[in-house]
Amino acid sequence: MNQNNKTQKTSRRGFLKKFGVTLGAAGVVSTLGVLSSCTSNDAGKKFRFLNAQGEWEEVDVSKMELHLDELQKRGREGLPGKKFVMVIDLAKCQNARECMKACQKAHHLKPEQHHINVLQMENDERTGHYFMPKPCQHCDNPPCTKVCPVDATFKRQDGIVLINNERCIGCRFCIAACPYSARVFNWSEPKYFEGDDNRIYDVELNVPQKKGTITKCLFSADRLRIGKLPYCVSACPNGTYWFGDANEDVVTNGTSKESTRLSTLLEEKGAYTLMPELGTKPSVYYLPPKDRLVKYHYDGVNYLGEKEVSPEG
């Protein structure tokens, strides 16, 4: 083990012991095994999990007090009177991926890490494919926050679900609970940006990133605080994203800067949410794709071409 790794490991051990955490031998365990190891007693709730180094850790939650500085306090409270929502027009997405680039730059992510990812979708081979951006859904009933044993991930009054990596212990229960695969674990040291060493942690930006913690889409909470649209929304060149406040019933397009009533947009465009049967109540809505890259035949040869798909096919 080199000196740097030894120092990092010693530092982490000291931090964990401060909160009543003990380290055990390395091992392999199933998710059920981890969850079944949770216990309660007079000293408080305890649980065991495997950390990123494959070692057992046991945490006594009763000894982990929540200390917040001003940045973390305001980040946890959110913006009063707001209920932020996003609408994604799948007919407009052309897989430019500028939304992904802007997000990665803002949150100091590595190329393989995504808070938002653009997926190629095909519901039926006869209709062709389309592209679907998929951020965190910022659910009104988020399962991720319910399983976090140390209150590191939480839902604010304005509807945004955040993660505090100053408190996160890396148990990854929230990753297992999220049905949308919207969370990423920092298995290795994060990408370094100049100034990160001395930067005060901002929970609304989740920067600086830290090894052994969770990172996720934040709806660009830091931008919303100063009255600007999210990074992804502003970066898209094709007008794919609408963003706004459900309480005001207004959303704004990131490209045209046009504003419209949220309720009208959802009703007229046939909006839907992902996996509504789960009862998570997402704050991200999708408008169905109309223009798709479809397959057609000409003289017995397959070609690809731009074509609007009619209801008749």
C-alpha positions as CSV (number, residue, x, y, z in Angstrom):
1,M,0.0,0.0,0.0
2,N,1.5,3.4,-0.9
3,Q,1.8,6.2,1.6
4,N,-1.1,8.3,0.1
5,N,-3.6,5.4,0.3
6,K,-2.4,4.6,3.8
7,T,-3.0,8.2,4.9
8,Q,-6.4,8.3,3.3
9,K,-7.5,5.1,4.9
10,T,-6.2,6.2,8.3
11,S,-8.0,9.5,7.9
12,R,-11.3,7.7,7.1
13,R,-10.9,5.4,10.0
14,G,-10.5,8.3,12.4
15,F,-13.6,10.1,10.9
16,L,-15.7,7.0,11.2
17,K,-14.6,6.2,14.8
18,K,-15.6,9.8,15.7
19,F,-19.2,8.8,14.9
20,G,-19.1,5.4,16.6
21,V,-18.2,3.4,13.5
22,T,-16.2,0.2,13.7
23,L,-14.3,-1.5,10.9
24,G,-14.3,-5.3,10.4
25,A,-12.8,-7.8,8.0
26,A,-13.4,-7.7,4.3
27,G,-16.2,-9.9,3.0
28,V,-18.9,-10.4,0.4
29,V,-22.6,-10.2,1.2
30,S,-25.9,-10.0,-0.7
31,T,-28.2,-7.0,-0.4
32,L,-30.5,-9.0,1.8
33,G,-27.5,-9.8,4.0
34,V,-26.7,-6.2,4.4
35,L,-30.3,-5.2,5.2
36,S,-30.8,-8.0,7.7
37,S,-27.8,-6.9,9.6
38,C,-29.6,-3.7,10.8
39,T,-30.4,-3.9,14.5
40,S,-31.9,-1.7,17.2
41,N,-31.0,-1.5,20.9
42,D,-31.0,1.0,23.8
43,A,-27.9,2.7,22.4
44,G,-29.6,3.5,19.2
45,K,-30.1,2.1,15.7
46,K,-27.0,0.2,14.4
47,F,-26.4,-1.3,11.0
48,R,-23.5,-2.9,9.1
49,F,-22.6,-2.5,5.5
50,L,-19.7,-3.0,3.1
51,N,-17.7,0.1,2.2
52,A,-15.9,0.8,-1.1
53,Q,-12.8,-1.1,0.2
54,G,-14.8,-4.3,0.8
55,E,-14.6,-3.9,4.6
56,W,-17.4,-4.2,7.1
57,E,-18.5,-1.0,8.8
58,E,-20.9,-0.7,11.7
59,V,-22.6,2.6,12.5
60,D,-24.4,3.7,15.6
61,V,-26.8,6.4,14.1
62,S,-27.5,7.8,17.6
63,K,-23.9,9.1,17.7
64,M,-24.1,10.9,14.4
65,E,-25.4,14.4,15.1
66,L,-26.3,16.6,12.2
67,H,-24.1,19.7,12.1
68,L,-24.9,22.1,9.3
69,D,-23.0,25.2,8.2
70,E,-24.9,28.0,6.5
71,L,-24.4,26.7,3.0
72,Q,-25.7,23.2,4.1
73,K,-28.6,24.7,6.1
74,R,-30.0,26.8,3.3
75,G,-29.4,23.9,0.9
76,R,-31.4,21.6,3.0
77,E,-34.3,24.0,3.4
78,G,-34.6,25.0,-0.3
79,L,-36.6,27.9,-1.8
80,P,-39.9,28.6,0.0
81,G,-43.1,28.6,-2.0
82,K,-41.5,26.8,-5.0
83,K,-42.2,23.4,-6.5
84,F,-39.8,22.8,-9.3
85,V,-40.6,20.6,-12.3
86,M,-39.0,19.6,-15.6
87,V,-40.7,18.7,-18.9
88,I,-38.7,16.9,-21.5
89,D,-39.9,17.0,-25.1
90,L,-38.7,13.7,-26.7
91,A,-39.7,14.9,-30.2
92,K,-37.0,17.6,-29.9
93,C,-34.1,15.6,-28.5
94,Q,-31.4,15.0,-31.2
95,N,-28.8,13.4,-29.0
96,A,-26.6,16.5,-29.0
97,R,-25.5,15.6,-25.4
98,E,-24.7,19.2,-24.6
99,C,-26.9,18.8,-21.5
100,M,-24.6,16.0,-20.3
101,K,-21.4,18.0,-21.0
102,A,-22.7,21.1,-19.2
103,C,-23.8,19.0,-16.2
104,Q,-20.4,17.1,-16.0
105,K,-18.5,20.4,-16.1
106,A,-20.6,22.1,-13.4
107,H,-20.4,19.1,-11.0
108,H,-16.8,18.2,-11.7
109,L,-17.7,14.7,-13.0
110,K,-15.5,12.2,-14.9
111,P,-16.5,11.4,-18.5
112,E,-18.0,8.1,-17.4
113,Q,-20.1,9.7,-14.7
114,H,-23.6,11.1,-15.5
115,H,-26.2,13.0,-13.5
116,I,-28.2,13.0,-16.7
117,N,-27.9,10.5,-19.5
118,V,-29.3,10.4,-23.0
119,L,-30.6,6.9,-23.9
120,Q,-31.6,5.6,-27.3
121,M,-35.0,4.1,-27.0
122,E,-37.1,1.9,-29.4
123,N,-40.6,0.9,-28.3
124,D,-41.2,-1.2,-31.4
125,E,-39.0,-2.1,-34.3
126,R,-41.6,-0.7,-36.7
127,T,-41.5,2.8,-35.2
128,G,-37.8,3.4,-35.1
129,H,-35.8,4.9,-32.2
130,Y,-35.8,8.1,-30.4
131,F,-33.6,9.7,-27.7
132,M,-34.6,10.1,-24.0
133,P,-32.7,12.2,-21.5
134,K,-33.0,10.7,-18.0
135,P,-32.1,12.8,-15.0
136,C,-33.1,12.1,-11.4
137,Q,-36.9,12.3,-11.3
138,H,-37.0,14.3,-8.0
139,C,-40.0,12.2,-6.8
140,D,-42.6,13.6,-4.4
141,N,-42.5,10.2,-2.8
142,P,-38.8,9.3,-3.1
143,P,-37.8,5.8,-1.9
144,C,-34.1,6.8,-1.8
145,T,-34.5,9.1,1.1
146,K,-36.4,6.6,3.2
147,V,-33.6,4.0,3.2
148,C,-30.7,6.4,4.0
149,P,-29.8,5.5,7.6
150,V,-27.9,8.8,8.3
151,D,-30.1,11.4,6.6
152,A,-27.5,12.2,4.0
153,T,-30.1,12.3,1.2
154,F,-33.2,14.4,1.7
155,K,-36.2,16.1,0.0
156,R,-36.5,19.8,0.3
157,Q,-39.7,21.9,0.5
158,D,-39.3,23.0,-3.1
159,G,-39.4,19.3,-4.3
160,I,-35.7,18.8,-5.0
161,V,-33.9,15.7,-3.7
162,L,-30.3,16.4,-2.7
163,I,-27.4,14.4,-1.3
164,N,-25.0,15.7,1.3
165,N,-21.6,14.1,0.7
166,E,-20.2,15.6,4.0
167,R,-22.6,13.2,5.7
168,C,-22.8,10.3,3.3
169,I,-21.1,7.1,4.5
170,G,-21.2,5.3,1.2
171,C,-23.6,2.5,2.2
172,R,-25.3,2.7,-1.2
173,F,-28.8,1.8,0.1
174,C,-30.2,4.8,-1.9
175,I,-28.7,3.3,-5.1
176,A,-30.5,0.0,-4.4
177,A,-33.8,1.8,-3.7
178,C,-33.9,4.1,-6.7
179,P,-36.0,2.5,-9.5
180,Y,-34.6,5.0,-12.0
181,S,-30.9,4.3,-11.6
182,A,-30.3,8.0,-11.1
183,R,-27.4,7.8,-8.5
184,V,-23.7,7.3,-9.0
185,F,-21.1,6.1,-6.5
186,N,-17.6,7.7,-6.4
187,W,-15.6,4.5,-6.4
188,S,-12.3,6.4,-7.0
189,E,-10.9,9.8,-6.4
190,P,-13.0,12.4,-8.2
191,K,-11.8,14.5,-11.1
192,Y,-9.7,17.4,-9.7
193,F,-10.5,21.0,-10.6
194,E,-8.3,23.9,-9.7
195,G,-9.4,25.4,-6.4
196,D,-11.3,22.3,-5.2
197,D,-8.8,21.7,-2.3
198,N,-9.7,24.9,-0.5
199,R,-13.3,25.1,-1.7
200,I,-16.1,25.2,0.9
201,Y,-18.5,22.3,0.2
202,D,-21.8,23.4,-1.4
203,V,-24.6,20.9,-1.0
204,E,-26.6,22.6,-3.8
205,L,-23.8,21.9,-6.3
206,N,-22.3,18.8,-4.6
207,V,-18.8,20.1,-5.1
208,P,-16.1,19.2,-4.2
209,Q,-16.9,15.6,-5.0
210,K,-15.5,13.0,-2.6
211,K,-14.5,9.4,-3.0
212,G,-16.8,6.9,-1.3
213,T,-19.9,9.1,-1.6
214,I,-23.0,9.4,-3.8
215,T,-23.5,11.9,-6.5
216,K,-26.7,12.7,-8.5
217,C,-28.7,15.2,-10.4
218,L,-29.6,18.2,-8.3
219,F,-31.9,20.1,-10.7
220,S,-29.0,22.6,-10.6
221,A,-30.2,23.9,-7.2
222,D,-27.3,26.4,-7.1
223,R,-28.6,28.0,-10.4
224,L,-32.2,28.1,-9.2
225,R,-31.1,30.1,-6.1
226,I,-29.9,32.9,-8.3
227,G,-32.9,32.8,-10.6
228,K,-31.3,30.9,-13.5
229,L,-32.3,27.8,-15.4
230,P,-30.5,24.5,-14.8
231,Y,-27.2,23.8,-16.6
232,C,-28.7,21.1,-18.8
233,V,-31.8,23.1,-19.7
234,S,-29.7,26.1,-20.8
235,A,-27.1,24.1,-22.7
236,C,-29.6,22.2,-25.0
237,P,-29.5,23.6,-28.5
238,N,-32.8,22.0,-29.6
239,G,-35.4,23.2,-27.1
240,T,-35.8,19.8,-25.5
241,Y,-36.2,21.1,-22.0
242,W,-38.8,23.1,-20.2
243,F,-38.3,24.0,-16.5
244,G,-40.3,25.9,-14.0
245,D,-42.5,26.2,-10.9
246,A,-45.6,24.0,-10.6
247,N,-47.0,26.3,-8.0
248,E,-47.0,29.2,-10.5
249,D,-48.1,26.8,-13.3
250,V,-45.3,28.2,-15.5
251,V,-42.4,26.6,-17.3
252,T,-39.8,28.1,-19.6
253,N,-38.0,26.6,-22.6
254,G,-34.3,26.6,-22.2
255,T,-33.6,27.4,-25.9
256,S,-36.4,29.8,-27.0
257,K,-36.8,31.3,-23.5
258,E,-40.5,31.1,-24.2
259,S,-42.8,30.5,-21.2
260,T,-46.1,28.7,-21.1
261,R,-48.6,27.3,-18.6
262,L,-47.4,23.9,-17.3
263,S,-50.9,22.5,-17.1
264,T,-51.7,23.4,-20.7
265,L,-48.4,21.9,-22.0
266,L,-48.9,18.7,-20.1
267,E,-52.6,18.3,-21.2
268,E,-52.2,19.3,-24.9
269,K,-49.0,17.3,-25.5
270,G,-50.1,14.1,-23.7
271,A,-47.4,14.2,-21.0
272,Y,-46.5,11.2,-18.9
273,T,-44.1,10.2,-16.1
274,L,-41.8,7.1,-15.8
275,M,-43.2,4.1,-14.0
276,P,-46.2,5.8,-12.4
277,E,-47.4,2.4,-11.0
278,L,-44.6,2.7,-8.4
279,G,-46.2,5.6,-6.7
280,T,-43.0,7.7,-6.6
281,K,-44.7,10.7,-8.2
282,P,-41.9,12.1,-10.3
283,S,-41.4,15.8,-10.9
284,V,-40.0,15.1,-14.4
285,Y,-42.6,14.8,-17.2
286,Y,-42.1,13.5,-20.7
287,L,-43.8,14.6,-23.9
288,P,-44.1,11.7,-26.4
289,P,-41.8,11.5,-29.4
290,K,-43.4,12.3,-32.8
291,D,-40.4,12.6,-35.1
292,R,-38.3,9.5,-35.1
293,L,-35.4,8.0,-37.1
294,V,-37.3,5.2,-38.8
295,K,-36.5,2.2,-40.9
296,Y,-38.0,1.8,-44.4
297,H,-37.4,-0.3,-47.4
298,Y,-36.6,0.7,-51.0
299,D,-36.0,-1.9,-53.6
300,G,-35.5,-4.5,-50.9
301,V,-32.7,-2.6,-49.2
302,N,-32.9,-1.1,-45.7
303,Y,-32.3,2.6,-45.4
304,L,-32.5,5.1,-42.5
305,G,-34.2,8.4,-43.0
306,E,-36.0,11.2,-41.2
307,K,-39.8,10.6,-41.3
308,E,-42.7,11.5,-39.1
309,V,-44.5,8.5,-37.8
310,S,-48.3,8.7,-38.2
311,P,-50.7,6.8,-36.0
312,E,-51.2,4.3,-38.8
313,G,-47.5,3.5,-39.0
